[in-house]
Structure formats: structure tokens, C-alpha cells
Amino acid sequence: MSVVTETVVDPIAVVLDSTDAAGVEQVARSLCGPGADPVDSPDWVAAARQAWDETPIGLRRPLREFRRDSGPQGAMLLRGLPVDREVLPDTPGVAGSVQRTASVPAAVLMMIAAGLGDPAAFRPEKTGALVQDVVPVRGKESFQGNAGSVLLEWHTENAFHPNRPDFVMLLCLRQDHEGIAGLRTACIRTVLPLLSSSAREALFSNEFVTQAPPSFDLGPEGAVHHAVLTGAEEDPNLQVDLAATSPRTDRAAAALTELQERFNDAAQTLVLRPGDLAIVDNRVTVHGRTGFTPRYDGQDRWLQRTFVMTDLRRSRHQRPSDGYVLV
């Protein structure tokens, strides 16, 4: 049995100074207020994209560099972002909770999504909302997904899908009560040198299958056959979900076990605080979450999530009216 090591660290960290933080908040608030369009409307997304150009260079410059090269950890942390902590409502407690109304945190997510590429969502997942709540839901504690509160296994976001997000953004609005819930990440750039040659060979082979969640209703096509590693041998892309990916051969099974062990060896855990935005490069980094105990008292852990694609064009055939939602 492998031992999960939990090294609490900050990945590439950018802490906004008070001037830049105030500048971001001012631009974000310009997108909110009475009469603002819903978050998912094309007009509001377009306004957020234009507003990105008005944000401080202290935010835009590191995002531009990270988009080009996400580094050996494949993750970035932005600290000091505005999330309107003083006026936050109770943490939602129902499955499928999303943010449809323009708010400061939603504006922050949409502007930064524009800086990285374009926001995107999947119709079967939280009804295709561009800003999704990640909150614990009573009765789903053991669920391997955003509504659970047990240890969440290593996964590439939507590993089964041919048009997976390039980046996953998680903005913390409220911590868990004990302040122990952590975002776990492990990057293939760190793990690759730790793998045996036999494991690397198997992982580059088409000997794995990843099942789509039932919500996507893909039928017989829901089981996707693929290699876990693709692309450049020295810097490959990663496609795996340890809760949904199965090996098709004995050597694939051994390689998947070894990969999980090396993920655990290289695990880095980040405890997000309000105003922290974690950005995970979904092409090279898996993520998960440590377990925690919700109280369901309206003050539980609350993150908001947005997916980003750097090349929205590649999914055009799946997006009606050239929108942001894949069907």
C-alpha cells in the first residue's frame, strides 16, 4: 500500500499588493450591480473579456507567463483577489449549485479566464454554467466529485473527453471550519523521471479506458480508450482519472499502480484561503482534495470553479451558436 505524503506548499505564487488588488476589485465591480447581464450571457462574457485589459499589469503579466509555461509544478496560486467576503451569503448546500448572477468573484474568474484563453463548460455538468460552486453536499460525503468531502482521487478534469479543459481555476470564497481541506496537485513533469522505463512505455500505449460519468449519457461511446501519456516523450500530456480509468492489460495495471504511487510521492497540498485562486494546468497536472468534515451550517468550504480552453476553436462542432458550452 502506498503512503500518501502531504507537503503543504505554495506553487508559483503571486501575491497582489494592495494597489493591484484594489484595481482588480474596481474593474470587477464595473461588471456587477443592478441591470448586469447573467454570468452565462455572451454579452457579459464579452464585457469581462474587454475588462481584462483594464486590470493591473501586476495581474496580467504573471498570467501571460504562466499561460506560456506552467513550470515544473503545473500550477499557479494568486493571492489577494477580491471575493466580497463581507457580503457573502451562506455556502450553498445543494447538488448542482452554480453562480448565474454577476458578482465580484464571478467577474474575477471570467476576466482571468479571458487572460488565459476562453471560459468553457459542459452542458451535462452543472447545467453548463460557466461559474460553478464547489461545496460539500449532505449525503454525498463519499462521492468522488466536487460535492464530496472524503479524499478526492487524482484526476485530470474530464479525462474521458476529447476536448478537456486546458486550465481549471478554483477561487476560494470560504475555508472549511478547521482550515485543513487542501487542494492536492502532482505534475507529470516532476513524476516522469521517477517512473520506471517499463511503466513509461506502458503509459504511452493505448492500453487504458476511462469511463464517462453517467450524467454525460454517452452510452457505448462513454468508455474512451486511450494512452495516459501522449505527445513529447520528454514533456508529455497527461490523461487519467484514478477513480474512472482502468487498465486493459497486465502491464498497464502495473504502470497505473506505479503512477499513483509516484503521484503520492510528489504530492503537494495547498490550503486555499479566501481570495486565493489556484490555477491547474490540466494538460500536465492531476489534482485532488484532502478530506474534511463539513458542518452544513452555512459556513462550509466554498470554492467557485471555471474551466478554460486556450483553443476554443477545436471544440466548435460541439458548441451551438459558437457559444461557450459544449453539448
C-alpha positions as CSV (number, residue, x, y, z in Angstrom):
1,M,0.0,0.0,0.0
2,S,1.4,3.4,-0.9
3,V,1.7,6.1,1.6
4,V,0.2,9.5,0.8
5,T,2.6,12.3,1.7
6,E,1.2,15.7,2.2
7,T,3.7,18.5,1.7
8,V,1.9,21.8,2.2
9,V,3.4,24.3,-0.3
10,D,2.6,27.3,-2.4
11,P,3.1,26.6,-6.1
12,I,4.2,29.5,-8.4
13,A,2.7,32.2,-6.0
14,V,1.8,35.8,-7.0
15,V,0.6,37.9,-4.1
16,L,-1.2,41.1,-5.3
17,D,-0.3,44.2,-3.4
18,S,-3.0,46.4,-2.1
19,T,-2.9,48.8,-5.1
20,D,-3.3,46.0,-7.6
21,A,-5.9,44.2,-5.5
22,A,-7.9,47.5,-5.4
23,G,-7.6,47.8,-9.1
24,V,-8.9,44.3,-9.8
25,E,-11.8,44.9,-7.5
26,Q,-12.7,48.2,-9.2
27,V,-12.8,46.6,-12.6
28,A,-14.7,43.6,-11.3
29,R,-17.4,45.8,-9.7
30,S,-17.9,47.5,-13.0
31,L,-19.3,44.2,-14.3
32,C,-21.8,43.8,-11.5
33,G,-24.6,45.7,-9.9
34,P,-28.2,46.3,-10.9
35,G,-29.0,45.6,-14.6
36,A,-26.0,43.4,-15.1
37,D,-26.5,40.6,-17.6
38,P,-26.4,37.0,-16.3
39,V,-22.9,35.5,-15.9
40,D,-23.5,33.0,-18.8
41,S,-24.7,35.5,-21.3
42,P,-22.4,36.1,-24.3
43,D,-22.7,39.9,-23.7
44,W,-21.5,39.6,-20.1
45,V,-18.6,37.3,-21.1
46,A,-17.6,39.7,-23.8
47,A,-17.7,42.6,-21.3
48,A,-15.5,40.6,-18.9
49,R,-13.0,39.9,-21.8
50,Q,-12.8,43.6,-22.5
51,A,-12.4,44.4,-18.8
52,W,-9.4,42.1,-18.6
53,D,-7.4,44.7,-20.5
54,E,-8.2,47.2,-17.7
55,T,-6.8,45.0,-14.9
56,P,-3.4,45.9,-13.3
57,I,-0.2,44.7,-15.1
58,G,0.7,43.0,-11.8
59,L,-2.0,40.5,-12.5
60,R,-1.8,40.3,-16.3
61,R,2.0,39.8,-16.6
62,P,2.3,36.6,-14.5
63,L,-0.8,35.1,-16.1
64,R,0.7,35.6,-19.5
65,E,3.9,33.9,-18.5
66,F,2.1,31.0,-16.8
67,R,-0.1,30.5,-19.9
68,R,3.1,30.1,-22.0
69,D,4.9,27.8,-19.5
70,S,3.2,26.4,-16.4
71,G,6.5,25.3,-14.9
72,P,7.6,22.1,-13.1
73,Q,4.5,22.1,-10.8
74,G,1.9,22.9,-13.5
75,A,0.0,25.1,-11.1
76,M,-0.2,28.7,-10.0
77,L,-1.5,30.5,-7.0
78,L,-2.8,34.0,-7.0
79,R,-3.4,35.6,-3.6
80,G,-5.2,38.7,-2.5
81,L,-8.1,38.7,-5.0
82,P,-11.4,40.3,-4.1
83,V,-14.2,38.0,-3.2
84,D,-16.6,40.2,-1.3
85,R,-16.2,38.3,2.0
86,E,-18.2,40.8,4.0
87,V,-21.4,40.2,2.0
88,L,-21.1,36.5,1.1
89,P,-24.4,34.6,1.5
90,D,-24.4,31.2,3.2
91,T,-22.5,28.5,1.5
92,P,-24.8,26.6,-0.9
93,G,-25.6,23.1,0.3
94,V,-27.4,21.5,-2.7
95,A,-26.0,19.4,-5.6
96,G,-25.5,21.3,-8.8
97,S,-25.2,24.7,-7.3
98,V,-23.9,27.4,-9.7
99,Q,-23.4,31.2,-10.0
100,R,-25.7,32.8,-12.5
101,T,-25.8,36.3,-11.1
102,A,-23.0,38.7,-11.8
103,S,-20.8,39.0,-8.7
104,V,-17.3,40.2,-7.8
105,P,-15.9,36.6,-7.6
106,A,-17.6,35.6,-10.9
107,A,-16.2,38.7,-12.6
108,V,-12.7,37.8,-11.3
109,L,-12.9,34.3,-12.7
110,M,-14.3,35.4,-16.1
111,M,-11.6,38.2,-16.5
112,I,-8.8,35.8,-15.7
113,A,-10.3,33.1,-18.0
114,A,-10.1,35.7,-20.8
115,G,-6.4,36.2,-19.9
116,L,-5.7,32.5,-20.2
117,G,-7.9,31.7,-23.1
118,D,-11.7,31.4,-23.1
119,P,-14.2,30.1,-20.4
120,A,-15.9,26.8,-21.3
121,A,-18.4,24.4,-19.7
122,F,-20.1,21.1,-20.4
123,R,-23.9,21.0,-20.6
124,P,-24.2,17.7,-18.7
125,E,-22.1,19.1,-15.9
126,K,-23.9,21.6,-13.6
127,T,-26.2,22.5,-16.5
128,G,-23.3,24.1,-18.4
129,A,-22.8,27.0,-16.0
130,L,-19.5,28.9,-16.6
131,V,-19.1,29.6,-12.8
132,Q,-19.7,26.5,-10.7
133,D,-19.9,26.1,-6.9
134,V,-17.6,23.5,-5.3
135,V,-19.3,22.8,-2.0
136,P,-19.9,19.8,0.3
137,V,-23.4,18.3,0.0
138,R,-25.1,16.4,2.7
139,G,-25.4,12.7,1.8
140,K,-22.6,12.9,-0.8
141,E,-19.7,12.8,1.6
142,S,-18.1,9.7,-0.1
143,F,-18.8,11.0,-3.6
144,Q,-15.8,11.1,-5.9
145,G,-16.6,14.6,-7.2
146,N,-16.9,18.2,-6.1
147,A,-19.9,17.6,-3.8
148,G,-17.9,15.1,-1.7
149,S,-15.7,15.7,1.4
150,V,-13.6,12.5,1.6
151,L,-10.2,12.3,-0.1
152,L,-10.7,13.0,-3.8
153,E,-8.6,10.8,-6.1
154,W,-6.0,12.1,-8.5
155,H,-7.6,13.1,-11.8
156,T,-7.3,15.0,-15.0
157,E,-10.5,17.1,-15.3
158,N,-12.9,15.4,-17.6
159,A,-10.3,12.8,-18.5
160,F,-12.7,10.9,-20.8
161,H,-13.5,13.9,-23.0
162,P,-11.6,14.7,-26.2
163,N,-11.9,18.4,-25.5
164,R,-10.8,18.6,-21.9
165,P,-10.2,22.0,-20.2
166,D,-6.7,23.3,-20.6
167,F,-6.8,25.0,-17.2
168,V,-9.0,24.5,-14.1
169,M,-9.5,27.6,-11.9
170,L,-10.6,27.3,-8.3
171,L,-11.3,30.5,-6.4
172,C,-11.7,30.3,-2.6
173,L,-14.6,32.2,-1.1
174,R,-14.7,30.5,2.3
175,Q,-12.4,27.9,4.0
176,D,-13.6,24.9,5.8
177,H,-14.1,25.4,9.6
178,E,-10.8,23.7,10.6
179,G,-8.8,25.1,7.7
180,I,-7.5,21.7,6.7
181,A,-9.1,21.0,3.3
182,G,-6.3,21.1,0.8
183,L,-6.0,21.1,-3.0
184,R,-3.6,18.4,-4.0
185,T,-1.6,18.5,-7.2
186,A,1.0,16.4,-8.9
187,C,2.7,17.3,-12.2
188,I,3.9,14.7,-14.7
189,R,7.0,16.9,-15.3
190,T,8.0,16.1,-11.7
191,V,6.8,12.5,-11.8
192,L,8.1,11.3,-15.2
193,P,11.8,10.9,-14.1
194,L,10.6,8.8,-11.1
195,L,8.8,6.2,-13.3
196,S,10.5,3.0,-14.5
197,S,11.1,2.6,-18.2
198,S,8.5,-0.2,-18.4
199,A,5.9,2.0,-16.8
200,R,6.6,4.9,-19.1
201,E,6.4,2.5,-22.1
202,A,3.0,1.2,-21.0
203,L,1.6,4.7,-20.2
204,F,2.4,5.9,-23.7
205,S,0.4,2.9,-25.1
206,N,-3.3,2.8,-25.9
207,E,-4.0,0.3,-23.1
208,F,-6.3,2.3,-20.8
209,V,-10.0,3.1,-20.8
210,T,-11.8,6.0,-19.0
211,Q,-15.5,5.9,-18.3
212,A,-17.6,9.0,-18.7
213,P,-19.8,10.0,-15.8
214,P,-23.5,8.8,-16.2
215,S,-24.6,12.5,-16.5
216,F,-22.9,12.7,-19.9
217,D,-25.1,9.9,-21.2
218,L,-22.6,8.9,-23.9
219,G,-23.9,5.3,-24.0
220,P,-21.4,2.7,-25.5
221,E,-19.2,5.6,-26.6
222,G,-18.8,6.7,-22.9
223,A,-15.8,4.4,-22.4
224,V,-12.8,6.1,-24.0
225,H,-9.7,4.0,-25.0
226,H,-6.5,6.0,-24.8
227,A,-2.9,6.3,-23.6
228,V,-2.3,8.0,-20.3
229,L,0.7,9.9,-21.7
230,T,0.8,11.5,-25.2
231,G,2.9,14.0,-27.1
232,A,6.5,14.8,-26.5
233,E,8.3,12.0,-24.7
234,E,10.3,14.4,-22.5
235,D,7.3,16.6,-21.7
236,P,4.1,14.6,-22.3
237,N,0.4,15.5,-21.8
238,L,-1.5,13.6,-19.2
239,Q,-4.9,12.0,-19.3
240,V,-6.0,9.9,-16.3
241,D,-8.7,9.7,-13.6
242,L,-7.8,7.1,-10.9
243,A,-11.4,6.8,-10.0
244,A,-12.5,6.2,-13.6
245,T,-9.5,5.0,-15.6
246,S,-9.0,1.2,-15.9
247,P,-6.1,-0.8,-17.4
248,R,-6.7,-3.1,-20.3
249,T,-3.5,-5.3,-19.9
250,D,-1.4,-6.6,-17.0
251,R,1.4,-4.2,-17.8
252,A,-1.0,-1.3,-17.9
253,A,-2.3,-2.3,-14.5
254,A,1.2,-2.3,-13.1
255,A,2.0,1.0,-14.7
256,L,-1.1,2.6,-13.3
257,T,-0.3,1.5,-9.8
258,E,3.2,2.8,-10.1
259,L,1.9,6.1,-11.5
260,Q,-0.4,6.5,-8.5
261,E,2.5,5.8,-6.1
262,R,4.7,8.4,-7.8
263,F,1.8,11.0,-7.7
264,N,1.6,10.3,-4.0
265,D,5.4,10.7,-3.6
266,A,5.3,14.0,-5.5
267,A,2.0,15.3,-3.9
268,Q,1.8,18.9,-3.0
269,T,-1.1,20.2,-0.9
270,L,-2.3,23.8,-0.9
271,V,-4.7,25.0,1.7
272,L,-6.7,27.8,0.0
273,R,-7.8,30.9,1.9
274,P,-10.4,33.4,0.9
275,G,-9.1,35.4,-2.0
276,D,-6.8,32.6,-3.2
277,L,-7.1,31.4,-6.8
278,A,-5.4,28.2,-7.8
279,I,-4.9,27.5,-11.5
280,V,-4.1,24.0,-12.5
281,D,-2.7,23.2,-15.9
282,N,-5.0,20.3,-16.8
283,R,-2.7,19.1,-19.6
284,V,0.2,18.1,-17.3
285,T,-1.1,18.1,-13.8
286,V,-3.6,16.0,-11.9
287,H,-5.4,17.3,-8.8
288,G,-7.5,16.1,-6.0
289,R,-8.5,17.2,-2.5
290,T,-7.8,16.1,1.1
291,G,-10.7,15.0,3.2
292,F,-12.5,17.4,5.6
293,T,-15.6,17.4,7.8
294,P,-18.5,19.7,6.8
295,R,-20.9,21.1,9.3
296,Y,-23.7,22.1,6.9
297,D,-24.2,25.3,8.9
298,G,-24.0,27.7,6.0
299,Q,-20.3,28.4,6.7
300,D,-18.7,25.4,5.0
301,R,-15.9,25.4,2.5
302,W,-16.9,27.3,-0.7
303,L,-14.9,27.4,-3.9
304,Q,-16.0,28.6,-7.3
305,R,-14.7,26.9,-10.4
306,T,-14.3,27.8,-14.1
307,F,-12.8,25.8,-16.9
308,V,-10.6,27.5,-19.5
309,M,-9.7,26.4,-23.1
310,T,-6.7,28.0,-24.9
311,D,-8.1,27.0,-28.3
312,L,-11.9,27.2,-28.2
313,R,-12.0,26.6,-32.0
314,R,-11.1,22.9,-31.6
315,S,-14.5,22.3,-30.0
316,R,-16.5,24.4,-32.4
317,H,-18.5,21.4,-33.6
318,Q,-19.7,20.8,-30.0
319,R,-20.7,24.4,-29.2
320,P,-24.0,25.5,-30.7
321,S,-24.0,29.1,-32.0
322,D,-20.3,29.3,-31.2
323,G,-21.1,29.7,-27.5
324,Y,-19.0,28.6,-24.5
325,V,-20.9,25.4,-23.6
326,L,-20.1,22.0,-25.1
327,V,-23.1,19.7,-25.6
